[in-house]
Amino acid sequence: MPGTYKDIQEYVKKKYSKAVKTCWIADVKRSHGLTKRQSPNRLTPNSVKYPCPDEHREKIEDALRHFKCI
């Protein structure tokens, strides 16, 4: 199934030579309303420990568009 976190990481690594964290991908997906539930290991419901840095957000969104997620 294309569009998994691993697929997105590999796409960004290949196209931009940058490694992205899964928590950054989750943050971008959450901002687009693509998450169905909250992660069970989240410390607090309303805060994110590692939000996606602005310089990587566009790269992750590009990958999500590539896999037709957004």
Phi and psi restraints in degrees (value plus and minus 20) as a CYANA .aco file:
   2 PRO   PHI     -90.1   -50.1
   2 PRO   PSI     133.0   173.0
   3 GLY   PHI      78.4   118.4
   3 GLY   PSI     -10.5    29.5
   4 THR   PHI     -93.5   -53.5
   4 THR   PSI     147.1   187.1
   5 TYR   PHI     -78.1   -38.1
   5 TYR   PSI     -60.3   -20.3
   6 LYS   PHI     -84.6   -44.6
   6 LYS   PSI     -61.8   -21.8
   7 ASP   PHI     -80.6   -40.6
   7 ASP   PSI     -63.7   -23.7
   8 ILE   PHI     -84.4   -44.4
   8 ILE   PSI     -63.8   -23.8
   9 GLN   PHI     -80.7   -40.7
   9 GLN   PSI     -63.7   -23.7
  10 GLU   PHI     -86.8   -46.8
  10 GLU   PSI     -59.2   -19.2
  11 TYR   PHI     -82.1   -42.1
  11 TYR   PSI     -68.0   -28.0
  12 VAL   PHI     -85.1   -45.1
  12 VAL   PSI     -60.5   -20.5
  13 LYS   PHI     -82.9   -42.9
  13 LYS   PSI     -63.4   -23.4
  14 LYS   PHI     -90.3   -50.3
  14 LYS   PSI     -64.8   -24.8
  15 LYS   PHI     -99.1   -59.1
  15 LYS   PSI     -59.8   -19.8
  16 TYR   PHI    -133.5   -93.5
  16 TYR   PSI     -23.4    16.6
  17 SER   PHI      35.6    75.6
  17 SER   PSI      19.0    59.0
  18 LYS   PHI    -149.6  -109.6
  18 LYS   PSI     117.3   157.3
  19 ALA   PHI    -112.0   -72.0
  19 ALA   PSI     111.6   151.6
  20 VAL   PHI    -136.8   -96.8
  20 VAL   PSI     127.4   167.4
  21 LYS   PHI    -103.8   -63.8
  21 LYS   PSI     130.9   170.9
  22 THR   PHI     -83.5   -43.5
  22 THR   PSI     -52.4   -12.4
  23 CYS   PHI     -86.8   -46.8
  23 CYS   PSI     -50.1   -10.1
  24 TRP   PHI     -88.6   -48.6
  24 TRP   PSI     -61.3   -21.3
  25 ILE   PHI     -82.3   -42.3
  25 ILE   PSI     -64.6   -24.6
  26 ALA   PHI     -81.1   -41.1
  26 ALA   PSI     -59.1   -19.1
  27 ASP   PHI     -83.6   -43.6
  27 ASP   PSI     -64.2   -24.2
  28 VAL   PHI     -86.6   -46.6
  28 VAL   PSI     -63.9   -23.9
  29 LYS   PHI     -81.5   -41.5
  29 LYS   PSI     -60.5   -20.5
  30 ARG   PHI     -82.4   -42.4
  30 ARG   PSI     -59.6   -19.6
  31 SER   PHI     -87.8   -47.8
  31 SER   PSI     -41.1    -1.1
  32 HIS   PHI    -119.2   -79.2
  32 HIS   PSI     -14.9    25.1
  33 GLY   PHI      53.1    93.1
  33 GLY   PSI       8.4    48.4
  34 LEU   PHI    -117.0   -77.0
  34 LEU   PSI     -22.8    17.2
  35 THR   PHI    -113.8   -73.8
  35 THR   PSI     123.2   163.2
  36 LYS   PHI    -116.3   -76.3
  36 LYS   PSI     -47.8    -7.8
  37 ARG   PHI    -169.1  -129.1
  37 ARG   PSI     150.6   190.6
  38 GLN   PHI    -111.1   -71.1
  38 GLN   PSI     122.4   162.4
  39 SER   PHI     -82.4   -42.4
  39 SER   PSI     117.6   157.6
  40 PRO   PHI     -88.9   -48.9
  40 PRO   PSI     -39.7     0.3
  41 ASN   PHI    -114.2   -74.2
  41 ASN   PSI      -7.8    32.2
  42 ARG   PHI     -91.2   -51.2
  42 ARG   PSI     112.7   152.7
  43 LEU   PHI     -90.1   -50.1
  43 LEU   PSI     -68.9   -28.9
  44 THR   PHI    -151.2  -111.2
  44 THR   PSI     124.1   164.1
  45 PRO   PHI     -84.2   -44.2
  45 PRO   PSI     -50.6   -10.6
  46 ASN   PHI    -127.0   -87.0
  46 ASN   PSI     -10.8    29.2
  47 SER   PHI    -151.6  -111.6
  47 SER   PSI     135.9   175.9
  48 VAL   PHI    -139.9   -99.9
  48 VAL   PSI     107.3   147.3
  49 LYS   PHI     -92.1   -52.1
  49 LYS   PSI     -61.5   -21.5
  50 TYR   PHI    -146.0  -106.0
  50 TYR   PSI      60.4   100.4
  51 PRO   PHI     -88.2   -48.2
  51 PRO   PSI     137.1   177.1
  52 CYS   PHI     -88.4   -48.4
  52 CYS   PSI     106.6   146.6
  53 PRO   PHI     -84.8   -44.8
  53 PRO   PSI     126.5   166.5
  54 ASP   PHI     -77.3   -37.3
  54 ASP   PSI     -54.3   -14.3
  55 GLU   PHI     -90.0   -50.0
  55 GLU   PSI     -35.7     4.3
  56 HIS   PHI    -125.8   -85.8
  56 HIS   PSI     -34.0     6.0
  57 ARG   PHI     -78.1   -38.1
  57 ARG   PSI     -66.2   -26.2
  58 GLU   PHI     -85.0   -45.0
  58 GLU   PSI     -55.9   -15.9
  59 LYS   PHI     -84.7   -44.7
  59 LYS   PSI     -63.0   -23.0
  60 ILE   PHI     -89.1   -49.1
  60 ILE   PSI     -60.0   -20.0
  61 GLU   PHI     -83.2   -43.2
  61 GLU   PSI     -56.8   -16.8
  62 ASP   PHI     -81.1   -41.1
  62 ASP   PSI     -63.5   -23.5
  63 ALA   PHI     -84.6   -44.6
  63 ALA   PSI     -60.5   -20.5
  64 LEU   PHI     -84.5   -44.5
  64 LEU   PSI     -56.6   -16.6
  65 ARG   PHI     -87.8   -47.8
  65 ARG   PSI     -59.3   -19.3
  66 HIS   PHI     -79.1   -39.1
  66 HIS   PSI     -61.4   -21.4
  67 PHE   PHI    -109.5   -69.5
  67 PHE   PSI      -9.8    30.2
  68 LYS   PHI      39.1    79.1
  68 LYS   PSI      17.4    57.4
  69 CYS   PHI    -108.1   -68.1
  69 CYS   PSI     -50.9   -10.9
